[in-house]
Structure formats: C-alpha cells, structure tokens
C-alpha cells in the first residue's frame, strides 16, 4: 500500500482572514513535497485549480520543480483537467518533469474536472464537457502509446496532428496515466475498458460505498482483456494527521469551514455545519482526520472493500497553517505507513 498526500495549493491567511499572496501558497506546496520526500512518503499529487484559495493552476510546472528537488517520491498530477487543457502540452510538461526526475517517478492523472472555473477561463463551453474529455483523453493516450516521437490524430475538439513530433519522450517510453473520477459509474467503466488505473476522489459520504464502482471497474477491465499492473485503484480523501485526534480535529476544522463557505459562493454548497464536520470526521465517513493509529486502521478497513493500492490525503484547505501540513505529511510517512504495512501483513 502506497501512502501519500495531494494538494491544490493553499493560500495562507492573515489573522483577519484575508488571503496572503498566492505565490506564498505555491512556495509552501513545493516545500511540503520536499519534506514529504525526505520523510519517505510514497506519493505526492498536485491537482489543478484556478481559485485564489487554491492556486496550483500549473501542476506540470510544480512537478518539474519538485522532480529536481526530490529523489524518491512519486509525483503526479491529481488531476490535470484534460477537458480544458491541451493533451499535447500536458504530456510534454509531465514528460519534461520525468526527464528531470531521472525517470519512473512522474505520473499523469486525467480528470474531467469537478471545478467548472476552467471552462470560461480557457474559452470552452460546459455543454461540451464529455466530448472534450473523451476526445482529449484519447489523444493523450495516443501520444503516450506511440512507439516513436511522431503522432497522428484527428478529432473535433482541437486541430488534427499529422505525423508530428511530440517531445520529449518519457525516460522509460511511457508515463503512467490514471483516470480520475469522483464516483461516476460511467467513468469507472471507461477506465476499465481503456485499461487505465482509476483514482477515486472521495470527498463525502462513506468511502466503502465506492466498492461497487471498484468492482464495476475491475469487471469492465476483465471484459476488455486488461489484466496485471494496469488494473489498480487509488483513493484520495480529505484528511489530516496529528499526534492526537483532538489536535487533528482542531487543526482541520477552521480550514474546512473556510473552504465550505467559499464553495458555497462558487457552487451553491450548504452553509458549514459543525455537526456535519464532526460526523464526517468519524469512521466510516470520508474525512480521514485523526492520529496515526486511527488513520492507519481506517485505510486498512477501506482496503478491505476497495482493494486499493494507494491512499492519499488532502489536508491543506482553507488556510491551514503550513506547519500543520508539514507535520501531517511527516506523520503519514513515518507513523501511518508502517502501521498500515503491519496491519495488512497481519490480515
């Protein structure tokens, strides 16, 4: 089981609640990845967002910088919004990061995008949501699967490519490409049919209820003839690790409150309710907030339902103090990971 973290960037807040600079949020994220690598964390994902509070708008740039400053951690986009980006550029940016890393440490996670801000920002129509995603995912896979630098492709959502070089190539020839989904059954079936690993972003409810989706994914993969290492599941959840459960709850709640207020303005979420937070931060609900023992036990419990091989947490939301994020990623590596390994070995 790989243990990791992910982030969309988190802009720090002043004491009065006003945001500091988005550049500081990016520097903090870079710092967290370097600390995670030194601590022995398996994976760090950089997700694409375009808001003042979550400013990691260019995962490829951050991953390339982190690739040069780390030595062992797997780095991935979590996720790149393929619907509104150019697959050629996404591939080139992550292949460049792969070259900088020395090879074998960089992945792409392709998402349709739960964040609709990218559509007006890049001039796309939200009504073309699925067509954009399916065609651009096809192009991304075509580039990745090409045995040479030359690629030929045509579709309806971008100009055709006729035997043109897409460079650089990854060090080992291909990049791992995951398909990201927030729980859409069709996306699980699509990932299985295409033979892509699937990454579930679980931000609410009870994560074990994703078990039928994981089964659908594996069944679809088997029906399409896909087996082996390409068929695997990862899980991303909100969560924070601290020395005690009480500290974890006290640290995570203010940022959760700020995030819920912001998402309420952007997407019509309900006003934050402390009772909802308390319920979601207890097993078996979706927020993995607690001490190392609890988080390890909950990851292993969920593994019994989903059989996932990677679990990674997002803790830096709503202006979480940076030192709390650094402690959380360190505890994930040094305390949660060995506990998970022991629990799984004992099963």
C-alpha angles and dihedrals in degrees: 000000000000116000121204152143136237137196143185089203121268121227110219120239132227118234089264091056097254116134123257119212122315087221089065089054090055092048090050091052092051090049091051092053091052091049091047091053093050091049092052102252112165102220143014122189126197113205126204117247133152107202132109092247095044106036103166092120096150112048092171093059093047093046092050091052091047092047089061093049100045135060112196115011120106111239124202145164107252088209134346108198097234094178093070102024131073111258090210092059094041090053094045093049095049093041088053089052089049091055091049091049092054092249138291099052103085129082138176122223110193118208136178089219131251085202108080094190091094094065098067091032093061098030102255130139114240088216088069090057099124098035091053092050099045095047095043092047088052090052092048091052092046090055093045094048095047111117090212138030091264118095133185121191140144134190143139104265102060138013117288122258116223114194094316127155118252107193151227103034117213115264093250094037099256140045122225107253119200127190114228123211137166093215106299110152093213090055091053090051091046092052091050094047091050093045093239125143111250127226117199117207104204113188101156146017122029114322095214087068086074088072094096089052091052089049091049089050094051092044091051090049092051092048089053091050097252118143140151129035095350090068107073141124132222129185130213119194139167111258150129132208123213134163090266135023090239092055092047093053093045092049098045101042100071092053092045089052092050092047093049091051091050094047088048089060094044102038109013099257117167119263113275114272118195089212090058090050092050091051094047093049093059128079129299093021127096106266112086096203117149150072123316095265094053095044092049092049092049093049091051091046091053090046087063088063103035105024089219121174098205133040121183133178136215110211105155105085132133097011100313108187106260095233090061091055091049091050091048095053090045092051091047089057102038103031112017098042097054091045091052090049092051094047093049092046090053094053 
